[in-house]
Amino acid sequence: MQHILTYTIQEDDLTIDQLLQTKWKLGKKLIHELRMQKAVTDQDGELLQWKLPQQKGNVLTFKWEGESSSYLPSDRIPLYIAYEDEYLLIASKPRGVATHPNEQGQNHTLMNTVTHYLQSKGHSYGEHIHRIDEGTKGLVVVAKNPIVKGMLDRMIEQKEIVRTYEAIVEGQMKSNHGTVRAAIGSDRHHPTRRRVSPSGQLAITHYEVVGRHDQFTKVHAILETGRTHQIRVHLAHLGHPIVGDDLYGAKRSPTKTYELHAFKVQFKHPITGEVIIAEDKR
């Protein structure tokens, strides 16, 4: 499929080489594809020299053949979009829905719904940058082309995308804020459960109490690392499992769900430089 992206140079004397390698930090494979396909032109369609300095305000057009997404389109799940522009979108995943398919032919995940939406707008590429657990509801960032995906992947790795979760936990937490630094590993007694383990992977969670009730505490949590079930494991480790999360010691709720919501995402837009703050209002 053909991908198209336009970009306005933000500073004087920036070469295309510098833009792709230093500023955007794209992978070598993608840069090679762009170079081989002579993918970069000015706004009049004239090919540009990659080592020729560009001036602020120059408009570049990237046009190249690349991969398309392979998710089956489906409209079985209502779609709520918290933010969208020509480069990316931020969608809300309902509780009980997987972020992406885990087996061939699966078509009832968030990405199947996003694919249906994008195809209705004439797009055939959409890839999630991160995932959230099936039982957690909240925001997922989706790239609309491979260049933006490469940039957002790097931002996730470098912790430049801040995701804030809201959890309601059992009991009254003693501290109003704190940081949990406890490695997380597999639980050999259960196929899916995780546990705090000295031999596990480093995991760091920052939390702040934002509300108190007779038997519950509402907290906001920010992940510094992204381990499986990290917030669930860490809050249970503190003695305050998330309400309804019986996998980690809480009382099972009548709906068999737990109270964890990835409600806010904040980052500097990789293309425009604008600070994006998206909140899940659903």
C-alpha positions as CSV (number, residue, x, y, z in Angstrom):
1,M,0.0,0.0,0.0
2,Q,1.1,3.6,-0.5
3,H,1.8,5.8,2.5
4,I,1.8,9.6,2.4
5,L,2.9,12.0,5.1
6,T,3.5,15.7,4.9
7,Y,5.8,17.6,7.2
8,T,6.8,21.3,7.6
9,I,10.4,21.9,8.6
10,Q,10.6,23.5,12.0
11,E,14.2,24.9,11.9
12,D,16.7,26.2,9.4
13,D,19.6,24.2,7.9
14,L,18.1,20.8,8.7
15,T,18.9,18.1,6.2
16,I,16.6,15.1,5.5
17,D,19.3,12.8,6.8
18,Q,19.4,14.7,10.1
19,L,15.6,14.8,10.3
20,L,15.1,11.1,9.9
21,Q,18.2,9.8,11.8
22,T,18.7,12.4,14.6
23,K,15.4,14.2,15.1
24,W,12.9,11.4,14.4
25,K,15.3,8.6,15.2
26,L,13.7,6.2,12.7
27,G,15.0,2.6,12.3
28,K,17.6,1.8,9.7
29,K,15.3,-0.4,7.7
30,L,12.6,2.2,7.3
31,I,15.2,4.9,6.4
32,H,16.6,2.5,3.7
33,E,13.1,1.9,2.3
34,L,12.5,5.7,2.0
35,R,15.9,6.3,0.4
36,M,15.5,3.4,-2.1
37,Q,12.0,4.5,-3.1
38,K,13.1,8.2,-3.5
39,A,10.2,8.9,-1.2
40,V,10.9,12.5,-0.3
41,T,9.8,15.4,-2.5
42,D,9.0,19.1,-2.0
43,Q,5.4,20.4,-2.3
44,D,5.8,20.6,-6.1
45,G,6.7,17.0,-6.4
46,E,10.4,17.6,-7.1
47,L,12.9,15.0,-5.6
48,L,15.0,16.4,-2.7
49,Q,18.6,15.7,-1.9
50,W,18.9,14.2,1.5
51,K,22.1,16.0,2.4
52,L,20.9,19.4,1.2
53,P,19.9,21.8,4.1
54,Q,16.2,22.6,4.3
55,Q,14.9,25.9,5.6
56,K,12.2,26.5,8.2
57,G,8.8,26.4,6.5
58,N,9.7,24.1,3.7
59,V,7.1,21.4,3.2
60,L,8.2,17.8,2.7
61,T,6.1,15.1,1.2
62,F,6.9,11.5,2.0
63,K,5.3,9.0,-0.4
64,W,6.3,5.3,-0.4
65,E,5.0,1.8,-0.7
66,G,5.0,-0.1,2.6
67,E,3.1,-2.6,4.7
68,S,-0.6,-2.4,5.5
69,S,-2.2,-3.7,8.7
70,S,-3.6,-7.2,8.7
71,Y,-6.4,-6.9,11.3
72,L,-9.9,-8.0,10.1
73,P,-12.2,-5.0,10.2
74,S,-15.2,-5.3,12.5
75,D,-17.8,-2.9,13.9
76,R,-18.9,-5.3,16.7
77,I,-17.5,-2.9,19.4
78,P,-18.6,0.7,19.8
79,L,-15.6,3.0,19.1
80,Y,-14.9,6.2,21.2
81,I,-12.0,8.3,20.0
82,A,-10.5,10.7,22.5
83,Y,-8.1,12.4,20.0
84,E,-7.4,12.1,16.3
85,D,-5.3,13.9,13.6
86,E,-3.8,12.9,10.3
87,Y,-0.9,11.1,12.0
88,L,-2.4,9.2,15.0
89,L,-5.5,8.5,17.1
90,I,-6.2,7.7,20.7
91,A,-9.1,5.2,21.2
92,S,-10.9,4.0,24.3
93,K,-10.8,0.3,24.8
94,P,-13.9,-1.1,26.8
95,R,-13.4,-3.4,29.7
96,G,-13.5,-7.1,28.7
97,V,-12.1,-6.5,25.2
98,A,-8.6,-7.4,24.1
99,T,-6.4,-4.7,22.6
100,H,-5.4,-6.8,19.6
101,P,-6.1,-10.3,18.2
102,N,-4.1,-13.1,19.8
103,E,-5.0,-15.8,17.3
104,Q,-5.8,-15.9,13.6
105,G,-9.3,-15.0,12.6
106,Q,-10.1,-13.1,15.9
107,N,-12.2,-10.1,15.1
108,H,-13.7,-8.7,18.3
109,T,-10.7,-6.7,19.6
110,L,-10.1,-2.9,19.8
111,M,-7.8,-3.0,16.8
112,N,-10.4,-4.8,14.6
113,T,-12.8,-1.9,15.4
114,V,-10.1,0.7,14.8
115,T,-9.3,-1.0,11.4
116,H,-13.0,-0.8,10.4
117,Y,-13.1,2.9,11.3
118,L,-9.8,3.7,9.4
119,Q,-10.9,1.8,6.3
120,S,-14.1,3.7,6.3
121,K,-12.0,6.9,6.1
122,G,-9.8,5.5,3.3
123,H,-6.9,4.3,5.4
124,S,-5.4,0.8,5.5
125,Y,-2.8,1.2,8.2
126,G,-3.3,1.4,11.9
127,E,-1.0,-0.1,14.6
128,H,-1.3,0.2,18.4
129,I,1.8,1.5,20.2
130,H,1.0,-0.2,23.5
131,R,-1.6,-2.5,25.0
132,I,-3.7,-2.6,28.2
133,D,-5.0,-5.8,29.8
134,E,-8.4,-7.2,28.7
135,G,-10.0,-6.4,32.0
136,T,-8.7,-2.8,32.1
137,K,-10.6,-0.1,30.2
138,G,-9.0,3.0,28.8
139,L,-6.9,4.8,26.2
140,V,-4.7,3.2,23.6
141,V,-2.5,5.2,21.1
142,V,-2.6,4.1,17.5
143,A,-0.3,5.2,14.7
144,K,-1.7,5.8,11.2
145,N,1.5,5.2,9.3
146,P,4.9,3.5,9.8
147,I,6.9,6.7,10.3
148,V,4.7,7.8,13.1
149,K,4.7,4.3,14.6
150,G,8.5,4.2,14.6
151,M,8.6,7.6,16.4
152,L,6.0,6.6,19.0
153,D,7.7,3.2,19.6
154,R,10.8,5.1,20.5
155,M,8.9,7.5,22.8
156,I,7.4,4.6,24.7
157,E,10.8,3.1,25.2
158,Q,12.2,6.4,26.4
159,K,9.2,7.0,28.7
160,E,8.1,10.1,26.8
161,I,4.5,9.0,26.8
162,V,2.9,9.3,30.2
163,R,-0.1,7.1,30.9
164,T,-2.1,7.7,34.1
165,Y,-4.4,5.0,35.5
166,E,-7.2,5.4,38.1
167,A,-7.8,2.5,40.5
168,I,-10.2,1.9,43.3
169,V,-8.6,-0.3,45.9
170,E,-9.8,-2.1,49.0
171,G,-9.1,-0.5,52.4
172,Q,-7.5,2.7,53.4
173,M,-4.0,3.3,52.2
174,K,-1.8,4.9,54.8
175,S,0.4,7.0,52.6
176,N,-1.1,9.7,50.3
177,H,1.6,9.1,47.7
178,G,4.5,6.8,47.1
179,T,6.6,4.7,44.7
180,V,6.6,0.9,44.5
181,R,9.9,-0.6,43.3
182,A,9.4,-4.3,43.3
183,A,10.4,-6.8,40.6
184,I,7.6,-8.8,39.0
185,G,7.8,-12.4,37.8
186,S,5.6,-15.3,36.9
187,D,3.7,-17.3,39.6
188,R,4.6,-20.9,39.1
189,H,1.4,-21.9,40.9
190,H,-0.9,-20.1,38.3
191,P,-0.8,-19.9,34.5
192,T,-1.6,-16.1,34.2
193,R,-1.0,-14.6,37.7
194,R,2.2,-12.5,38.3
195,R,3.9,-11.9,41.7
196,V,6.5,-9.8,43.3
197,S,9.7,-11.8,42.9
198,P,13.4,-10.8,43.5
199,S,14.3,-12.8,40.3
200,G,11.7,-11.0,38.2
201,Q,11.9,-7.9,36.0
202,L,12.3,-4.5,37.5
203,A,9.0,-2.8,37.9
204,I,8.3,0.8,39.2
205,T,4.9,2.3,39.9
206,H,4.2,5.8,41.2
207,Y,0.9,6.4,43.0
208,E,-1.1,9.2,44.6
209,V,-4.3,9.0,46.6
210,V,-7.0,11.2,45.1
211,G,-10.1,10.1,47.1
212,R,-11.0,8.2,50.3
213,H,-14.2,6.4,51.2
214,D,-15.2,4.2,54.2
215,Q,-13.8,0.9,52.8
216,F,-12.0,2.0,49.6
217,T,-9.3,4.3,48.4
218,K,-9.1,5.9,44.9
219,V,-5.6,6.3,43.5
220,H,-3.9,7.5,40.4
221,A,-0.9,5.5,39.2
222,I,1.8,6.1,36.6
223,L,3.9,3.3,35.3
224,E,7.7,3.9,34.9
225,T,7.9,0.4,33.5
226,G,5.4,-1.7,31.7
227,R,5.2,-5.2,33.2
228,T,2.2,-7.5,32.8
229,H,-0.4,-6.8,35.5
230,Q,2.0,-4.3,37.0
231,I,-0.4,-2.0,38.8
232,R,-2.6,-4.9,39.9
233,V,0.4,-6.7,41.4
234,H,2.0,-3.7,43.0
235,L,-1.2,-2.5,44.7
236,A,-1.9,-6.0,46.0
237,H,1.7,-6.1,47.2
238,L,0.9,-3.0,49.3
239,G,-2.1,-4.9,50.9
240,H,-4.7,-3.0,48.8
241,P,-5.8,-5.1,45.8
242,I,-8.0,-3.4,43.2
243,V,-11.7,-3.7,43.9
244,G,-13.0,-6.8,42.2
245,D,-9.6,-8.2,41.2
246,D,-10.0,-11.6,42.8
247,L,-6.9,-12.9,40.9
248,Y,-4.9,-10.8,43.3
249,G,-6.8,-11.3,46.5
250,A,-9.8,-8.9,46.3
251,K,-13.3,-10.0,46.7
252,R,-14.9,-11.0,43.4
253,S,-17.4,-8.4,42.1
254,P,-20.9,-9.5,40.9
255,T,-19.8,-8.4,37.4
256,K,-16.5,-10.3,37.6
257,T,-14.7,-7.0,36.7
258,Y,-12.1,-4.9,38.5
259,E,-11.8,-1.2,38.9
260,L,-8.8,-0.1,36.8
261,H,-9.0,2.6,34.1
262,A,-6.2,4.0,31.9
263,F,-7.9,7.4,31.8
264,K,-5.2,9.8,30.6
265,V,-2.4,9.9,28.1
266,Q,0.1,12.8,27.7
267,F,3.0,13.3,25.3
268,K,4.6,15.8,22.9
269,H,3.3,15.1,19.4
270,P,6.1,13.5,17.4
271,I,5.3,15.5,14.2
272,T,3.8,18.8,15.3
273,G,5.5,19.2,18.7
274,E,2.1,20.1,20.3
275,V,1.6,18.7,23.8
276,I,-1.3,16.2,23.6
277,I,-3.4,15.5,26.7
278,A,-6.2,13.1,26.0
279,E,-8.6,11.9,28.7
280,D,-11.1,9.1,28.5
281,K,-14.6,10.6,29.2
282,R,-16.4,7.3,28.6
